[in-house]
Amino acid sequence: MNRIFVCFSVLFTMFLTGCSDLSEINENPNNVIEAHPQLLFTELSHRAFAVEGREIMFAARMFVLTEGEHQGQYYSWQRGGFGDYNRLRDVFKMMEAAERMESDAYLGVAKFFKAYYFYRLTLTFGDIPYTEALLAETEEVYTPAYDSQKTVFMGILQELEEANGLLAGTDKLLAGDIIYGGDPLAWRKLVNSFRLRVLMTLSNKVSDSDLDVASTFASIVDGQPIITSNAESGALTFIDQDGSQYTEFNNASYGSGMYMDGTFIQKMQDHGDPRLFLFCGRTRNAKESGLAKDDFDAYKGGDPLAPYAEVNDQAAAGDASKAHVRYSTEPTTEPHNLLGYHEVEFLLAEATVRGWIGGNAQAHYENGVRASFDFYNAHASSGLEVYVEPADADAYLAGTLVDFANATSDQERIERIITQKYFTSFLQSGSRMYFDHLRTGYPEFAHTADATPPTRWMYPQSEYLRNEAHVAVAISSQFGAGNDGIRQIPWWLQ
């Protein structure tokens, strides 16, 4: 009896052990239950730092279309999209993975991405789902309430402050980092520089004590690391491999009906800006007549207010420039700056003019211009004559419309700063130049009296179908019931 019991016990133990081993063997190694944050980190970086695209450049008076009426060019757009919430799902997953691993470095970077995407969303629409956003999976919140734009901005600044603190507490390298090679300090500098951008976005809210814009800006400049050279810029460098090439490489739009905006070219001609030769190509007529690449008369664009057929005729006659061919034919061309050193210097220049920080506004302004010239001298000279060497920057800064000393009022100084910031935005830094225009009025964008530059996008139709009650409350509280219009003034511009 005892021997039978012992044998049964041994067999039962073997059975249980065998079942356990079988279960482990049957786990699919390709179906990862808990992902490492580096897997999400690489993909998020590639998406966030890629060239944002050409759409906003029609609105910012850099491109015109000859094949039809582009909504951005004629300021007639309607609805935006909530696609950035798809990216935020990945951000939230990265945060969860970082918290599970107890990794301050990954969590700090994830908080940067969270702030970055909510910043884009709230500038696009105004009030947006924030506090209750993306809680469907964890808390079954399928119709999130909208937060006020002020609440969203305060949340963004809080996320960035926390990101800085988390990154300050670690020196561990970040695997999967295609931007800074794993350096937490470099990410910390980007985080703090982005904080400066967000605070400057709120320059109209300098009197709001809840935000404390000016003092917070000054405390970051005085006490936190920020980007101080082109080498530290938040930029994606492209490589000649499928999926990693320059974002606009092989884009057919550059070879079809997309031409340069004449008002953009005229601004650069008026300023004697040699970066024009790197941004666009000569007209066909200029080439055939033998005009040199560094002859400003060799470049001409279309009138953004003219009927597209008229601009098409101009292009067909060989009298319109396209974007430089390198943007669509070179697989690596220059890196794309999400936030470059030149922008930081322009932010410091504007903050100095506004009295937020001490220092020399002209020095920061000139540093920003020189940084932009140096960037193109280093990255855009392959196969091109060099027009942006240090001596070229010296000559440019002495020009009548460029020399900072020629500005006699704070408004004129800010206009010069924003104009130079605008010139650095050609296929760089996403939509920043458009929102800078909305905030400051500079540079002026050509428009008809009844089609001023829109201040926002209407909410997606999907929100009216799936989250009707909350989107209705958001519209009513901001602009009045039913006034989801593209020229309603959101809180940040009031």
WOFENBEL-V819340 format. One record per residue. PSI is psi as a letter, one per 20 degrees, with the letter a starting at -180 (NA if undefined). D_LAST is the distance of its C-alpha to the last C-alpha in Angstrom with 1 decimal. Layout:
psi->[PSI:PSI]
d_last->[D_LAST:D_LAST]
This chain:
psi->[g:h:h:g:g:g:g:g:g:g:g:g:g:h:g:g:g:g:g:g:h:h:g:h:h:i:p:o:i:i:n:o:g:o:q:q:h:h:h:h:g:g:g:g:g:h:g:h:i:r:p:h:a:i:g:i:h:g:h:j:l:h:q:q:p:i:i:a:o:p:h:g:h:j:l:k:r:e:q:a:q:k:h:h:h:g:h:h:g:h:g:h:h:h:g:g:h:g:h:h:i:l:o:h:g:h:h:g:h:h:h:g:h:g:g:g:h:h:g:g:g:h:h:g:h:c:q:r:p:f:g:j:p:k:j:g:h:h:j:k:o:i:n:q:q:q:q:q:h:g:g:g:h:h:g:g:h:g:g:h:g:h:g:g:g:g:h:h:j:q:j:p:q:o:q:j:o:j:g:j:k:j:o:h:h:g:h:h:g:g:g:h:h:h:g:g:g:g:h:h:h:k:h:i:k:h:i:o:h:h:h:l:g:g:h:g:g:h:h:g:h:h:i:q:p:r:p:j:r:h:h:i:q:n:q:p:p:q:q:m:q:p:i:j:r:p:h:j:p:j:o:h:h:i:j:d:j:p:r:q:p:h:h:g:g:g:g:h:g:h:i:l:o:i:i:h:i:h:h:r:r:q:r:g:h:g:g:h:i:j:p:r:h:k:o:h:i:j:p:q:r:q:o:i:i:q:q:h:h:g:h:g:h:g:g:h:j:k:k:p:q:r:q:p:h:h:h:i:i:p:i:h:b:q:r:p:o:g:o:r:h:h:g:g:h:h:g:h:g:g:h:g:h:i:j:h:r:a:a:o:h:h:g:g:g:h:h:g:g:h:h:g:g:h:g:h:h:h:i:j:i:o:j:q:q:p:j:l:r:h:h:h:g:g:g:g:i:i:q:g:i:h:o:h:i:i:p:i:r:h:g:h:g:h:g:g:g:h:g:h:h:g:h:i:j:o:k:q:j:c:j:g:h:g:h:h:g:h:h:h:j:q:r:p:p:p:q:r:h:j:m:r:p:q:i:r:q:q:q:q:h:h:h:h:h:h:l:g:g:h:h:g:g:g:g:g:h:g:i:q:p:j:l:m:r:i:j:q:o:r:g:h:i:NA]
d_last->[89.9:88.1:88.3:86.8:83.9:83.3:83.4:81.0:78.6:78.7:78.1:75.2:73.6:74.0:72.5:69.4:69.1:69.6:66.9:64.4:65.3:65.0:61.5:60.4:62.1:60.4:56.8:55.2:54.2:51.9:49.9:48.0:46.9:44.9:43.3:42.9:39.3:40.3:40.8:37.2:36.0:37.6:36.2:32.6:32.8:34.2:31.5:28.5:29.8:31.1:29.8:26.9:28.3:28.0:25.6:22.4:24.5:25.0:21.3:21.2:24.1:26.8:29.0:30.2:32.4:35.6:36.7:34.2:30.7:28.3:25.1:23.1:24.8:24.2:20.6:22.1:21.7:21.2:21.5:21.1:23.5:23.8:26.4:24.9:26.0:29.5:29.1:27.7:31.0:32.9:30.7:31.4:35.1:35.1:33.7:36.5:39.1:38.0:38.2:41.6:42.8:41.3:39.8:37.0:36.7:36.1:33.8:31.7:31.4:30.6:27.7:26.4:26.7:25.0:21.9:22.1:22.2:19.6:17.2:18.1:17.9:14.4:13.0:15.1:14.3:11.6:13.7:17.2:20.6:20.9:23.1:25.5:25.3:28.8:30.8:33.0:35.9:35.9:34.8:35.1:31.4:31.3:28.2:25.6:22.8:19.2:17.2:13.6:11.5:11.5:15.2:15.7:14.3:16.4:19.3:19.0:19.3:22.1:23.9:23.9:25.1:27.8:28.7:29.3:31.5:33.5:34.2:35.1:37.9:39.7:41.6:42.8:42.5:40.5:42.7:41.1:38.7:38.5:35.8:37.2:40.7:40.1:38.9:36.7:35.9:34.6:32.3:31.1:30.2:28.2:26.4:25.5:24.4:22.1:20.7:19.9:18.1:15.9:15.1:14.4:12.0:10.0:10.5:7.1:8.2:11.6:12.0:11.9:15.7:15.9:14.8:16.5:15.2:17.4:20.5:20.5:20.2:23.1:25.2:25.2:26.2:28.9:30.2:29.7:31.2:29.0:30.1:32.2:34.1:34.2:36.6:34.1:31.4:30.2:32.1:34.3:37.6:39.4:43.1:45.4:45.9:44.9:41.5:40.7:40.6:37.7:35.2:35.7:39.5:41.5:38.4:39.9:36.7:37.5:40.9:39.9:37.4:34.6:34.6:32.5:29.8:31.2:28.0:27.8:31.5:31.2:28.5:30.9:33.9:32.3:31.7:35.2:33.8:36.8:34.6:34.7:38.3:37.3:34.5:36.5:40.0:41.8:42.3:45.6:46.8:46.0:48.0:50.9:51.0:51.0:47.8:47.1:44.2:43.0:43.1:39.6:41.2:42.1:38.6:36.8:34.2:33.3:30.9:28.0:27.7:31.5:33.2:34.1:37.7:37.6:36.3:38.9:41.6:40.4:40.6:44.0:45.2:44.5:41.8:38.7:38.0:37.3:35.6:38.3:40.9:40.8:37.6:39.5:43.0:42.8:42.6:41.2:39.7:37.0:35.2:31.6:29.1:26.5:25.6:28.0:29.1:27.8:24.2:24.8:26.1:23.2:20.8:23.2:23.3:19.6:19.5:22.5:21.0:18.0:20.7:20.0:23.6:26.8:28.8:29.2:26.3:28.8:30.9:28.1:27.1:30.8:31.3:28.6:30.3:33.7:32.8:31.7:35.0:37.0:35.4:36.6:39.8:40.6:39.5:39.5:42.8:45.1:47.0:44.9:45.7:43.8:41.3:39.1:41.5:40.7:42.4:40.1:37.0:38.6:39.2:35.8:34.1:36.2:35.0:33.5:30.1:30.1:31.5:28.9:31.0:30.5:26.8:26.9:23.3:20.6:18.5:21.8:22.3:19.0:19.8:23.2:22.0:19.6:22.3:24.9:22.8:22.5:26.3:26.9:25.1:27.9:28.8:27.3:24.4:23.2:19.8:18.4:18.8:16.7:13.6:14.3:14.3:10.9:9.6:12.0:13.5:16.8:19.3:19.2:20.0:22.5:21.5:22.8:21.1:20.8:19.7:16.6:15.6:14.3:11.0:13.0:16.4:17.9:19.5:23.2:25.9:27.6:25.0:25.8:29.4:29.5:26.6:25.9:25.3:22.7:20.7:20.8:19.4:16.5:15.7:16.3:14.2:11.0:11.7:15.1:18.5:19.6:16.4:16.5:15.7:14.9:12.5:10.3:6.6:6.6:5.2:5.7:3.8:0.0]
